[in-house]
Every structure is written in C-alpha cells, then in structure tokens.
Amino acid sequence: MAPEWKRLSVLQPVALEVLEGDWAGRYTSVVSDLEGGWLAVATPTRQGHLIRPRIGTRVAVEHSRPDGVYRIVAQVARVEETPLDHIWLGSPESVQRTQRRGFVRLKLLLPLTYEVVSEKAAVPRRRQVARPLGAGRQVVSLPPHRLQGHTRDLSAGGALLVLSGPLKVGAELDLEIPLASGPPLRTRAEVLRVRPVSRGTGAGGRAREAGEGNVEAAVRFLGLEDRERDRIVAFLFDQEVKLRQKGLA
C-alpha cells in the first residue's frame, strides 16, 4: 500500500475534491476500504445525486492530522456501485501538507455552552449577566454552572467566540459545541485574545451581540484527538458546500 494511504483508516472523515470534469467540486466523504495500493472513499452525494467521476479523473483527498492538513492527489481507478458505492483511487501523484494555521476557517454562528476552568480567568464571585443594548446593567449571583455563548467562526484549530465576560488572555475554558450530527464537540480551549463586542450594526448581527459585558474571545483548542479534528474538518467542508449551493460562499 502507498505510504500516503497508510495514514488513513476506514470510516475516517475526509474531504473529496473532484478536480476536473462534470462533477468538479468539493464534497464530504469517509474512507470506506483499503486494499493493496488503492484507497476507496464512499461515493458522495449532491442534492440527492451520487457523484461518480469518470475513471482517470484527478481528485484530491484531504484529511487532518496533529501537524496539519494533508492533501493527496490521485486518479480514480475504479467506480464500484454494488454492493456498496465506492470510488477507488490509485497510487498518489502528489502530497501537500498545510500547517495548522492554514486550517479552513468558516464563519458560522453556532450555540455553545462553556465553563471557565482556569484560575487565570478574571471571573468574580458575582458574575454579570450581559443584557441587550438599551437595558440597564443588572448584577445577579449565579452558581458556578455552565454559561451560554456562540461562535463567530470555527476551524479545526480554534474558534472566535462571543461570551459573557469578563475573561483574561490565558484562561482555559471547557467548551461544548453541537455539530450537525453525532455528539457535540467537547474540548478544552485557551483564550488567546479578548476584546469587548462592538456596538456597531454591521453584518453578523453584532448589534444583538453587544450586550453589556459581552466579549469576543479568540481561542485555540487543546488536546483534540485526530478523529475530533477530522470531524470538525468534515463538518466545515459540509457547511461550506451548503453555503456555496446557496450562493453565500
């Protein structure tokens, strides 16, 4: 088996990009089989249609690892329709690695819950609850439970979040972010940058976010396993495809 394919395992999420022909585009898939020097991926779909590129079509398979995202270019060697729909790929033509800072980052508004778990965080015993613009500041005592927030963007390496402040750079958070399918993403994250949410009325609903005390926090994920990074990458590719189909990306 080609060394490049040995890095992958059955049922591992991947992005499949068809580089030429009628089905050119980016799709989400999973590794379905490994045999000899070939790799098979499950045939992706678009709007209910199976994507079956012709034999000889060049495609790229992308997957994430701790040291970055790998992009492997190969040709379609066989398209198998029964008993399962597979696209078999031959020996790789080229391999390219993009470092983590090159992870795909997509603007997404996803709800989340979080808890500050680091002593570095500036969280007083009496926490302030952010109120919408125009409302008076109200300070209430809350037990040490999970708080709510949402994402502004997401990548396999980190995210930009809107949270109820206050926070300090270096604080660690316990995050739970629901993805489209499967269990929610649960991870620790380190706060890299914090600033008050703008009171502007620009795109993305910022006026609604700018309650008193709300902050924008850039975080990086800590200790994510490869399968979790792969799940994020697959989720982002799927969301990107949907946005492109709607003409929004």
Secondary structure, DSSP 8 states (H G I E B T S, - for coil): --HHHHT--TT-EEEEEE-SSTT-EEEEEEEEEEETTEEEEE--EETTEE----TT-EEEEEEEETTEEEEEEEEEEEEE-SSS-EEEE-S-SEEEEE-GGGS-EEE---EEEEEE--TTS---SS-B----TTS---B----S--EEEEEEEEESSEEEEEEES---TT-EEEEEE--SSSS-EEEEEEEEEEEE------TTTHHHH--TTEEEEEEEEES--HHHHHHHHHHHHHHHHHHHHTT--
